Structure formats: C-alpha cells, structure tokens
Amino acid sequence: MYECFIGLDIGTSSVRAVMFDNKGFQIGIESIEYSIISDTDGWAELDPELIFNSSLKVIKDCIGKSESGKSCIAGIGISCQMHSLMAVDSEGTPLTRLITWMDTRADKEAKLISERFNAEDLYFRTGCRVQHPMYPLSKLLWLKNNAPDIFKKAYKFITIKEYIIYKLYNQFVVDYTLASSQGYCNVYSHQWDRDMVEGILDLSTDRFSDIVECTYALKGMKPEYAGAMGIDADTPVIIGSGDGIMANLGCGVYDDTSMSSTIGTSGAIRISADKPLLDPQQRTWCYSFTEDLWVSGGAINNGGIVLKWLKEQFRDQFEHDAGLYNESIYKLFDRFADEIKPGSDGLIFLPYLTGERSPDWNAGVRGMMYGLGLSHGRKHIIRAAMEGIMYRMYSVYEVISGLRDSAVHIRANGGYAKSDVWLKMQADIFNKEILVSGVEEASALGAAYLCMLALGEVRDIKKLLPGMQPKKVIAPSPENHEIYAKAYKSAKELYQNVTQGMLK
C-alpha cells in the first residue's frame, strides 16, 4: 500500500487538511472557514477553540474520504499562520482570544518601542521590524499596559499552533520560524532574546515555549483526540513551520536560484538563504527556518482581502452576473478584468484597506481610487484593484532583489495562482517569467514534505518532488510592461503625496 502524508494548514481565514502521496501530488483536501472577530476598531481576533476543533475535523474528514483510510497515513506536518498571540494559564486554558497579525491595537506600543529602544538594533537582532503593531512584541506590551491582570496571570504567551499542540500532547513547544517571527527571538541563535524580553516586557523567557527544530516529532497524543481525528495515537506528527515558509518549500524555493510569490488574504515575496539577509533600511524581515536556512522577504497586508471586500460591497450584482456565466464571483472578476486594457485607462487603486507592511510599514495608511471618471465602470475598478495589489508586490520585489545579486526564478503560489489574468499582470509588471506552482496548496505541501523529510522518506531538503514542478510559465509582454512602468510610477507618487497630506 502506498503511503500518504497530510499537511495541516492553519490559516487566518480557514484550516485545511490536504493529503499528498509520496511524490507530492494532492489526492484529497478538506477545509473549514472561520471569521475574524472585530468587536473593537483595530482588533482582529479568532476563537482558538474553534480553530482547534476545526483542525481535528478536517483531518478526520480528509482521511474519511480517502480510499485507504487511516491505514495509508504515514504522518502529518503542520503549517500555521504567523505572528499570532494568546495568553493561557498553567492548565493551558485561554485567557484571551487569539490575536492575529491583522490586529493593530498595539500601534501606540509599537511606536513606544521605537522611541524608547534602538529600533535598528532590535531589527538586526531579531530580523523583525518590531516598531510595527503586527508583531506580537508590541501586543505583549499592550497586554501589560491594558490588561495587567491577564498579563500577570498568564503562564505562557503562545501562538495558535502551540495551543493546539498543548491540547494534543500536553507540552509547550514552538518551531524556529514561529518563534523567530514573534519579534523577540534572536535570528542568529534561534533562541528567545533574553535582554529584549526582560528589558522591554519585564518578563522571563520561561513564559514562552521551548524552541525546537521544524522536523521535531511530537509524541504522546491524547487518545481521545486521536480518535476524534480518526488516526492512531502514535501517528507521527511533525511540528512544521510558518505558512509562508511552508509555501516557499512547497513550491520548490530552497536556495538562491528562486523566489516565491504568494497572494492569499495578504501577499508576500520570499527568498531562502544560508544566512540571515537583512535590509539596511529595515524594509524586509528575516526568520529562522532550520539551523542553516533562513527566509527573508516582505509581506503586504492587502491581497485577496481587497477582492473579498469588493465582492461584499456589490454582492447582489456580482452574484447575478456570475450566475449568468455559471461561474464563481472570482472567476467573474477575471473575466471583467480581462476586458479592460492594462493600466485600467488611468484608474489607480491604492489597496491599503488594512494599512501596510512591507516595504513602507505604514499601519495608518488607507486606500483610495484616483483618476475615476464617467468612462470608468466596475470592470475598471476590478482590474485597477488587481493591478494595485500587484504594484505593491512589485515594490517588495524591488527591495528583495537588492538583498542579493543572483538572478532568480519567480514561483507563484496561493489563491492568485489560479488566475491567469492576475499572473499575466504580474509577468508584465515585473517583466519576468512567472513559474506557476503545480500544487495549489503549497503551504500544506511544504508541511507534508517536512514530514517526509523527518521520517526519512526524503533525504535531501533540496530535492524537488514531482508534484512541486511548475505546471506552466507565464511570459511577459514588453509593450504591457512599458504601460505598467508608467502606471507604477504614478501609483508610487500618489502614495507619497497621500501619506504626506499633499494630494495633487
């Protein structure tokens, strides 16, 4: 009987269990969506217990729908959203909801860290631009200042992956990447930065989980939870890494010949290297992956979430039109965008609906449309939004490309890789060929691949599985690139004018 591996991908908007064979080809998937809780302006939380129960269910359903059932499952690897934070007591009971990367409540604390401490020094120690409220460092300071009872009572401050692992195994452990992306872990030593934790938060490092390698095998699963997932309690489960890093691995980016491009809810450009690559201007981040591999990159806040927002604003109209074509609203968006010329007839959409991360790190900036006239319709707005998101991706690409000299391939993965229209925009804007990943669930494949590596199914992390090979290549158009180069320049100037309060 052939062996299968499951990648559990715990995201911001859903959790997925994806089953792969040992060649990396997807043979099953189950997912459950959940919603961000935003009771207060700037807050963006999730229910940790809902995510835990959903994780068990998708694994059970994925196995239940396979032909061989649990008998073919060789192991499970975990991919997880990054920069999450929650407080738990000594029994592992939540004292807070899960605070996500989208939460900006700690903007004041982030600025305070920048004012009171040497932000440049913190960046070069951690690889994180900690003066942005995305990072849990500032959120911990917010808890200390605004919820002192919880801050004092908390036994551990953990991520959602750690919460799930504790419930399953009764141990507090965290992988290199999730630890590194919190903002208070040393990017070189792979350990909590004691000076930062004590100096900024007045905490001891034992308030955080033990840091382990991404191939760490979890043992001693509670039988009741194994039963709930439909697996044996001794089924190997590998701790894995962060979802972005897993996407890198899943689409075959492991050295300096390639970079990955991902757009899901947000977006990111990432590269892998055998040493930390840090930007003198602090526009990027760098996280630990293994003892001798790091991932550097830049992430934008506003990817698919912008199209989701547009869908919600005009749902009735879009649902009607999508019904006429018997396709999804997002396929309809592709159809509409493809009917408009590159550059959207001068319409510029700045997609900063939730502020921005790389490369500008401006949590307070907001979106706008510029150049709107009577000749523009909703099809223009759709295309301009897609172009605006891709301009932001290109701004990250420009910075990342400056971190090293080698020419690279761009490997596309994530939800946008299903859109030929969007991929063509990227090829034209970047003026580079785009290699489209052969697997849609790259993060889950990365987690499954790590499981294969940990269990000896794969011997070399640099060996691409057949399922990781690109399925197609999108070539750029020089004529379209010329149009986009001018539009990108206009979008950059517009952003600068808006942020300076001097809109022309």
Sequence and secondary structure as in RCSB ss.txt:
>XXXX:A:sequence
MYECFIGLDIGTSSVRAVMFDNKGFQIGIESIEYSIISDTDGWAELDPELIFNSSLKVIKDCIGKSESGKSCIAG
IGISCQMHSLMAVDSEGTPLTRLITWMDTRADKEAKLISERFNAEDLYFRTGCRVQHPMYPLSKLLWLKNNAPDI
FKKAYKFITIKEYIIYKLYNQFVVDYTLASSQGYCNVYSHQWDRDMVEGILDLSTDRFSDIVECTYALKGMKPEY
AGAMGIDADTPVIIGSGDGIMANLGCGVYDDTSMSSTIGTSGAIRISADKPLLDPQQRTWCYSFTEDLWVSGGAI
NNGGIVLKWLKEQFRDQFEHDAGLYNESIYKLFDRFADEIKPGSDGLIFLPYLTGERSPDWNAGVRGMMYGLGLS
HGRKHIIRAAMEGIMYRMYSVYEVISGLRDSAVHIRANGGYAKSDVWLKMQADIFNKEILVSGVEEASALGAAYL
CMLALGEVRDIKKLLPGMQPKKVIAPSPENHEIYAKAYKSAKELYQNVTQGMLK
>XXXX:A:secstr
   EEEEEEE SSEEEEEEEETTS EEEEEEEE   B SSTT  EE HHHHHHHHHHHHHHHHHTSSSGGGGEEE
EEEEE SS BEEE TT  BSS EE TT  TTHHHHHHHHHHS HHHHHHHHSS TTSTTSHHHHHHHHHHH HHH
HHH SEEE HHHHHHHHHHS  EEEHHHHHTTSSB TTT SB HHHHHHHH   GGGS EEE TT EE    HHH
HHHHTS TT  EEEEEEHHHHHHHHTT  STTEEEEEESSSEEEEEEESS    TT  SEEEEEETTEEEEEEEE
S SHHHHHHHHHHTHHHHHHHHHHHTS HHHHHHHHHHTS TTGGG EEE  TT   TTT  TT   EEES  TT
  HHHHHHHHHHHHHHHHHHHHHHHHTT  S  EEEEESGGGG HHHHHHHHHHHTS EEE S S HHHHHHHHH
HHHHTTS S TT   GGGS SEEE   HHHHHHHHHHHHHHHHHHHHHHTT   
